[in-house]
């Protein structure tokens, strides 16, 4: 596993090492502490900057396949260490949870591409993203018979302790466009986010397909409808139908604004096209056919290794479980898309077409890794499928690698802008 943070993304151990170095170099501004442990006993590190009364919280590494958040958190912490007056002016302490899922990040092999242009195929041959119930930002829904993950419980306890004015959760999609999700509108924030993406030459996702219960503020922004500040409702629904309470929505009881910022590793300009689709009904049907057809191709191939599917090595079982879940939910995802209003931009349908490719590609990549030690012939065939699908993706959309400094800059500039808006002299960060 790569341990260097440059030119790729920092691995879990590198996050801790660099955070220690930063805190040692700026002891009057930065401090590092553990706030919990993962399921496997790995520490959850919190790096804090400043000494203001109000709190800001940045959460990185919530999804194992999205290592860019840790790089962004360290970059902003380093900037604040050199500019402590910024926090003094805002009256804030800024906290960085450096990696919410270190176990998942380890299983994802700390994917760290070489600049300037790694391959989509390399990304998916190493891919891992946990099953829904193993993702720490998902809390058990009311009445659900499962305990919160230790990582989830740590984040909830941190939110209860800090009651932050704003929570930022940093994400990174494999390919597509940038977008942001906000639990309430903040005047001027959506416009500033769009300007940042334009400055960095990162296309905006005109109408993201995430968050079916969120309202689009096109282009590139989704707003969560809900009650007044202090609302305790926290349920979040995935396009697959999976429903759970969410750490994004949990701190609304404290009046906290949560902003999710999604930075693409590969940019696809087609998702930005605002023109109306000429035949939305036909586009919806094509998306469903693509998704279900590729899933059938995948399940037909897996039919040759039934015993191996039952008994992968223990440490690789999470890969199998996550892949099987994606295969199982594909019909529900297609049904969710089919139930949309028959309207939408060309960019929105490009986003759906990409999502229809992404789900089986993720499943094939994870299943390949799970089966490699026990069914190498099937694993090799899955590798061929990953290669074929990645080549088709390249040919269809010509995705452009976004340099890591640009990915992190999207996170940084958006966080800094919103912090100014909710904590600055004319901000809206006062408690309800």
C-alpha positions in Angstrom: 0.0 0.0 0.0 1.2 3.5 -0.8 2.1 5.6 2.2 3.1 8.8 0.5 0.5 11.4 0.2 1.9 13.0 -3.0 1.1 12.8 -5.8 -1.8 10.5 -4.9 -4.3 10.5 -2.1 -3.0 10.0 1.5 -3.5 6.5 2.9 -4.9 6.0 6.5 -1.5 5.8 8.2 -0.3 8.9 6.2 -3.3 10.9 7.5 -2.3 10.3 11.1 1.4 10.9 10.4 0.8 14.2 8.6 -1.7 15.3 11.2 0.8 14.7 14.0 3.4 16.7 12.1 1.0 19.6 11.6 0.0 19.6 15.3 3.6 19.5 16.4 4.5 22.4 14.1 1.6 24.6 15.3 0.9 23.7 19.0 -0.8 26.9 19.7 -3.3 26.4 17.0 -3.6 22.7 16.2 -4.2 19.7 18.4 -4.8 16.0 17.7 -6.9 13.5 19.7 -8.6 10.2 19.3 -12.4 10.3 19.7 -13.2 6.6 19.2 -12.3 3.4 17.5 -13.4 1.5 14.4 -14.9 -2.0 14.4 -11.4 -3.4 14.0 -9.9 -1.2 16.7 -8.3 1.5 14.6 -8.3 5.0 16.1 -10.6 7.7 14.8 -8.5 10.9 14.8 -9.8 14.4 15.3 -7.6 17.4 14.4 -8.8 20.7 15.8 -7.8 24.2 14.8 -8.4 27.4 16.8 -10.1 28.1 20.1 -13.3 29.9 19.2 -16.6 29.3 21.0 -18.5 28.1 17.9 -17.6 24.9 16.2 -17.3 23.7 12.6 -16.9 20.0 11.8 -15.5 18.4 8.7 -16.0 14.7 8.2 -13.6 12.9 5.7 -13.4 9.3 4.6 -17.0 8.3 5.3 -16.9 6.1 2.1 -14.0 3.8 1.6 -13.7 4.6 -2.1 -13.5 8.3 -1.6 -10.0 9.1 -0.2 -9.9 12.7 -1.5 -11.7 14.0 1.7 -8.7 13.2 3.9 -6.4 15.2 1.5 -8.8 18.1 1.6 -9.0 18.1 5.4 -5.3 18.1 5.8 -4.9 20.9 3.3 -7.4 23.1 5.0 -5.9 22.4 8.5 -2.5 23.4 7.2 -3.9 26.6 5.8 -5.6 27.5 9.1 -2.4 26.7 11.0 -0.7 29.5 9.0 -3.7 31.8 9.2 -5.1 31.5 12.8 -6.5 35.0 12.5 -9.2 33.6 10.2 -10.6 31.5 12.9 -10.3 34.3 15.5 -12.3 36.6 13.2 -15.0 33.9 12.8 -15.0 33.1 16.5 -14.7 29.4 15.6 -12.9 26.2 16.3 -12.6 24.0 13.2 -12.5 20.2 13.8 -11.5 17.6 11.2 -12.5 14.0 11.6 -9.7 12.6 9.3 -11.2 9.3 8.3 -14.6 8.0 9.5 -14.1 4.5 8.1 -10.4 3.5 8.4 -11.3 -0.2 8.1 -13.0 0.3 4.8 -10.2 2.6 3.6 -7.7 -0.2 4.3 -9.8 -2.7 2.4 -9.9 -0.2 -0.5 -6.1 -0.5 -0.5 -5.7 3.2 -0.1 -6.3 3.7 -3.8 -3.6 6.3 -4.7 -3.3 7.1 -8.4 -0.3 8.5 -10.0 -0.7 12.0 -11.5 -1.4 13.2 -14.1 -3.8 10.6 -15.6 -4.6 7.3 -13.8 -7.1 4.9 -15.4 -10.7 4.3 -14.6 -9.9 0.6 -14.9 -7.2 0.7 -12.2 -9.7 2.4 -9.9 -12.3 -0.3 -10.2 -9.9 -3.3 -10.1 -9.1 -2.0 -6.5 -12.6 -0.8 -5.7 -14.3 -1.3 -2.4 -17.4 0.5 -1.0 -19.2 -1.2 2.0 -22.7 -2.5 1.9 -25.2 0.2 2.9 -25.6 -0.9 6.6 -21.8 -0.9 7.0 -21.4 2.8 5.9 -20.8 4.9 9.0 -22.9 7.9 7.9 -26.0 5.5 8.0 -27.7 5.2 11.3 -30.3 2.6 12.1 -33.8 3.8 11.2 -36.4 3.8 14.0 -37.5 0.3 14.7 -34.6 -1.2 12.8 -33.0 -4.2 14.5 -29.3 -3.2 14.4 -27.0 -1.3 16.6 -25.1 1.8 15.3 -21.6 1.1 14.0 -18.9 2.2 16.5 -17.8 4.8 13.9 -21.4 6.1 13.6 -21.7 6.2 17.4 -18.5 8.2 17.6 -19.7 10.7 15.1 -23.0 11.1 16.8 -21.3 11.7 20.1 -19.1 14.3 18.5 -22.0 16.1 17.0 -23.7 16.1 20.5 -20.6 17.4 22.1 -19.8 20.1 19.5 -23.3 21.1 18.3 -21.5 22.6 15.3 -22.8 25.6 13.4 -21.9 23.7 10.2 -20.9 20.2 9.3 -19.1 19.4 6.1 -18.9 15.9 4.7 -16.4 15.5 2.0 -17.0 13.0 -0.9 -15.5 12.1 -4.2 -17.4 10.4 -7.0 -15.5 8.3 -9.5 -16.7 10.1 -12.7 -19.3 12.7 -13.5 -19.8 16.2 -12.2 -19.5 18.2 -9.1 -22.5 18.8 -6.8 -23.4 19.9 -3.3 -26.2 18.8 -1.0 -27.3 21.2 1.7 -29.8 20.6 4.6 -31.1 24.1 4.2 -30.6 27.0 1.8 -27.9 29.6 2.6 -28.2 32.8 0.6 -25.5 33.1 -2.0 -23.9 29.7 -1.2 -25.2 27.9 -4.3 -24.0 30.7 -6.6 -20.6 30.6 -5.0 -20.3 26.9 -5.4 -21.0 27.1 -9.1 -18.5 29.9 -9.5 -15.9 27.7 -7.7 -16.5 24.8 -10.0 -16.3 27.0 -13.0 -13.0 28.5 -11.8 -11.5 25.0 -11.4 -12.9 23.8 -14.7 -14.9 21.0 -13.1 -18.3 20.5 -14.7 -21.4 20.7 -12.6 -23.9 17.8 -12.4 -27.0 19.6 -13.8 -29.4 17.5 -11.8 -27.7 14.8 -9.6 -29.5 11.5 -9.2 -28.5 11.2 -5.5 -31.0 12.1 -2.8 -34.4 11.4 -4.4 -36.1 13.3 -1.5 -34.0 16.4 -2.0 -35.0 19.4 -4.1 -32.8 20.4 -7.1 -31.4 23.9 -7.2 -30.0 23.5 -10.7 -27.3 23.3 -11.7 -25.3 21.3 -9.2 -27.1 21.8 -5.9 -29.6 19.8 -3.9 -31.5 21.2 -0.9 -33.1 19.0 1.7 -36.7 20.0 2.4 -37.7 19.8 6.1 -39.0 21.5 9.1 -37.7 24.5 11.0 -34.3 24.6 12.7 -34.3 22.1 15.5 -36.2 19.5 13.4 -35.2 16.0 14.7 -36.3 14.1 11.6 -33.3 12.3 10.2 -34.3 9.7 7.7 -32.5 9.5 4.3 -33.6 7.3 1.3 -31.2 6.0 -1.3 -32.3 5.4 -4.9 -32.1 1.7 -4.2 -34.8 2.0 -1.6 -32.5 1.6 1.4 -33.7 3.9 4.2 -31.7 4.8 7.3 -31.3 7.7 9.6 -28.3 9.8 8.6 -25.5 11.7 10.3 -26.1 14.4 7.7 -29.5 15.1 9.1 -28.9 14.2 12.8 -27.6 17.6 13.9 -30.5 19.6 12.6 -31.8 19.3 16.2 -29.0 21.7 17.0 -29.7 24.1 14.1 -26.6 22.7 12.3 -26.2 23.2 8.5 -24.8 20.1 6.9 -23.2 20.4 3.4 -22.1 17.4 1.4 -19.5 18.3 -1.3 -19.0 15.8 -4.1 -15.8 16.2 -6.2 -15.4 14.0 -9.3 -12.1 12.2 -9.9 -12.9 12.2 -13.6 -15.0 14.9 -15.1 -17.7 14.2 -17.7 -18.9 17.4 -19.3 -22.1 15.7 -20.7 -23.7 15.8 -17.2 -23.7 19.6 -17.4 -26.0 19.9 -20.4 -29.1 21.9 -19.3 -31.0 21.5 -22.6 -34.3 19.5 -22.2 -34.1 15.9 -23.3 -36.0 15.4 -26.6 -37.6 12.1 -25.5 -37.5 11.7 -21.7 -39.6 8.5 -21.7 -37.3 6.8 -24.1 -34.2 8.0 -22.1 -35.6 6.5 -18.8 -36.3 3.2 -20.6 -32.8 3.1 -22.0 -31.2 3.7 -18.6 -33.1 0.9 -17.0 -32.3 -1.5 -19.8 -28.6 -0.7 -19.6 -28.5 -1.2 -15.8 -30.5 -4.5 -15.8 -28.8 -5.9 -18.9 -25.3 -5.4 -17.4 -26.4 -6.9 -14.1 -27.7 -10.0 -15.9 -24.4 -10.3 -17.7 -22.7 -10.2 -14.4 -25.0 -12.7 -12.7 -24.6 -15.1 -15.6 -20.9 -15.0 -15.2 -21.1 -15.5 -11.4 -23.2 -18.6 -11.9 -20.0 -20.5 -12.7 -18.7 -20.1 -9.1 -21.5 -20.8 -6.6 -19.3 -22.5 -4.0 -16.7 -19.7 -4.1 -19.4 -17.1 -3.6 -20.4 -18.9 -0.4 -16.9 -19.2 1.0 -14.5 -16.4 0.1 -11.6 -15.7 2.5 -12.9 -14.0 5.7 -11.1 -10.7 5.1 -12.6 -10.5 1.6 -16.2 -11.4 2.5 -17.1 -7.6 2.8 -16.2 -7.3 -0.9 -18.5 -10.1 -1.8 -21.4 -8.9 0.4 -21.2 -5.4 -1.0 -21.1 -6.7 -4.6 -24.1 -9.0 -4.0 -26.1 -6.1 -2.5 -25.5 -4.0 -5.5 -26.7 -6.8 -7.8 -29.8 -7.3 -5.6 -30.8 -3.7 -5.5 -30.4 -3.0 -9.3 -34.2 -3.6 -10.0 -35.2 -1.2 -7.3 -32.8 1.5 -8.6 -34.2 1.0 -12.1 -37.8 1.3 -10.7 -36.9 4.5 -8.8 -35.6 6.1 -12.0 -38.7 4.9 -14.0 -41.0 6.5 -11.4 -39.4 9.9 -11.9 -41.5 12.5 -13.7 -40.9 12.1 -17.4 -38.9 15.2 -17.8 -35.3 16.3 -17.3 -32.3 17.8 -19.0 -29.8 16.0 -21.2 -27.3 16.4 -18.4 -29.6 14.6 -15.9 -30.0 11.6 -18.3 -26.3 11.5 -18.9 -25.9 11.3 -15.1 -28.4 8.4 -15.0 -26.6 6.7 -17.9 -23.3 7.0 -16.0 -24.9 5.7 -12.8 -26.3 2.7 -14.7 -22.7 1.9 -15.7 -21.2 2.6 -12.3 -23.3 0.2 -10.3 -22.5 -3.0 -12.2 -18.9 -1.8 -12.7 -18.4 -1.5 -8.9 -20.0 -4.9 -8.3 -17.8 -6.6 -10.9 -14.6 -5.0 -9.5 -15.4 -6.0 -5.9 -16.4 -9.5 -6.8 -13.3 -10.0 -8.8 -11.2 -9.2 -5.7 -13.3 -11.5 -3.5 -13.0 -14.4 -5.9 -9.4 -14.1 -6.9 -8.0 -16.5 -4.2 -10.8 -19.1 -4.6 -12.0 -19.0 -8.2 -9.2 -17.4 -10.3 -10.8 -18.3 -13.6 -14.1 -16.5 -12.7 -12.1 -13.6 -11.3 -10.1 -13.3 -14.5 -13.4 -13.2 -16.5 -14.6 -10.4 -14.1 -11.4 -8.5 -14.8 -12.1 -8.8 -18.5 -15.6 -7.4 -17.9 -14.3 -4.5 -15.9 -11.8 -3.7 -18.7 -14.5 -3.9 -21.4 -16.9 -1.7 -19.5 -14.2 0.9 -18.7 -13.2 1.0 -22.4 -16.8 1.5 -23.3 -17.1 4.3 -20.7 -14.0 6.0 -22.1 -15.3 5.8 -25.6 -18.8 7.1 -24.8 -17.9 9.9 -22.4 -14.2 10.6 -22.6 -13.8 11.3 -18.9 -11.1 13.8 -18.0 -8.9 13.3 -14.9 -9.3 16.2 -12.5 -6.0 16.9 -10.8 -6.1 16.2 -7.1 -5.3 19.8 -6.2 -8.4 20.9 -8.1 -10.5 18.2 -6.3 -9.4 19.4 -2.9 -9.7 23.0 -3.9 -13.4 22.4 -4.7 -13.8 21.1 -1.1 -11.8 23.9 0.5 -13.3 26.9 -1.3 -16.8 25.6 -0.7 -16.2 25.0 3.0 -14.5 28.4 3.4 -17.3 30.2 1.6 -20.0 28.6 3.7 -18.1 29.1 6.9 -18.0 32.9 6.1 -21.7 32.9 5.4 -22.8 31.2 8.6 -20.1 32.5 11.0 -19.1 35.9 9.6 -20.3 39.2 10.8 -23.5 39.1 8.6 -23.8 35.3 8.8 -26.7 33.1 9.8 -24.8 31.0 12.3 -26.7 32.1 15.4 -28.6 29.5 17.3 -32.4 29.4 16.8 
